[in-house]
Amino acid sequence: MTLSRLSPIVAALMLAACGSPQQDGQGAPVRNETANRTMGYGLSTAAIDGATPAPVPAPADLNAVVAPNAGLIRLQILLARARYSTGAVDGLAGSNLDNAVAAYRADKNLGEGGIDAALLQSLTAADNQPALTVYTIAAGDVAGPFIGETPEGTEAQARLPALGYENPREALAEKFHVTQALLAALNPGVDFAKAGEQIIVPVINPAALPDVDHVVIEKTANTVSAYDAQNRRVAFYPATVGSEDRPAPSGELTIKGVAPEPTYTYDPTRLTYGSGTEKLIVAAGPNNPVGSVWIDLSRDTYGIHGTPDPALIGKTASHGCIRLTNWDAEQLAAAVKPGVRVTLR
């Protein structure tokens, strides 16, 4: 399917309203003795692959450090492979996981409920492959260029020639749809900047979407669903939708086009947030404020886009736009075309 690609200049103009916010073929995954290495938090490949997901109660202390749960790691991976994304795999309970479970149960006619045997049976009936595999870090994974710590503020970011990954660990975490914290827990003591090093990673690789006929954005739930022409949901994503200061609009819009690797323009003459007085352009890259792709909507300066902070999807505000993880935004962008209806409600 041919996508409508916006020019960098047009894309930059379209991005003025939104603020800060794949796995490829390099180094084919293999199974070997690395899979038996000791992990953090008492995790192991065997424990995760064989775990039976179960509800996990919320911690009594909301500020406490919570260990990732083997069953939830497996469940998040299975859901992602079925195209019910929970965002970055982290092995933790939360609204992103709850929403994905509810959407999957509804679509598979499993009735009301949460994480139970019927859910696992349905997921594994279609896909019972291991949750984890061993990946050899390729030269391309560590080639960079990397930017170090992303500077705070649009003015500082605009001085950089590109908004690439901060370091190889961040690049690998995004490649395998996992938080940096969980990637480190799965691979304690590993040098992620060393080509040839073997690491344990999730196996996700969801099938490409069929042509998307329409998209529904639930503003209160912070979710995005894509449907085919028969009104069957073909993908479900957690999202960050607007903010209290600048809520996303309601109603019917359409997709105008897709801009891969967009720049971001801060234009104080067109914005209702921020205190800057100078027009600034932030270079493209995965740590650009709108991430790696922009899906332009028919309302001026609004779009569906990626993020530099995948772990915060569904948890922090966006300046009116609809923010997804970079990989979810890229998957959706590859399946839409101009004229696709987008309902915000």
Secondary structure, 3 states (H helix, E strand, C coil): CCCCECCHHHHHHHHHHCCCCCCCCCCCCECCHHHHCCCHHHCCHHHHHCCCCCCCCCCCCCCCCCCCCHHHHHHHHHHHHCCECCCCECCCCCHHHHHHHHHHHHHCCCCCCCCCHHHHHHHHHHCCCCCEEEEECCHHHCCCCCCCCCCCCHHHHCCCCCCCCCCHHHHHHHHCCECHHHHHHHCCCCCCCCCCCEEEEECCCCCCCCCCCEEEEECCCCEEEEECCCCCEEEEEECEECCCCCCCCCEEEEEEEEEECCCEEECCCCCCCCCCCCCEEECCCCCCCCCCEEEEECCCCCEEECCCCHHHCCCCCCCCCEECCHHHHHHHHCCCCCCCEEEEC
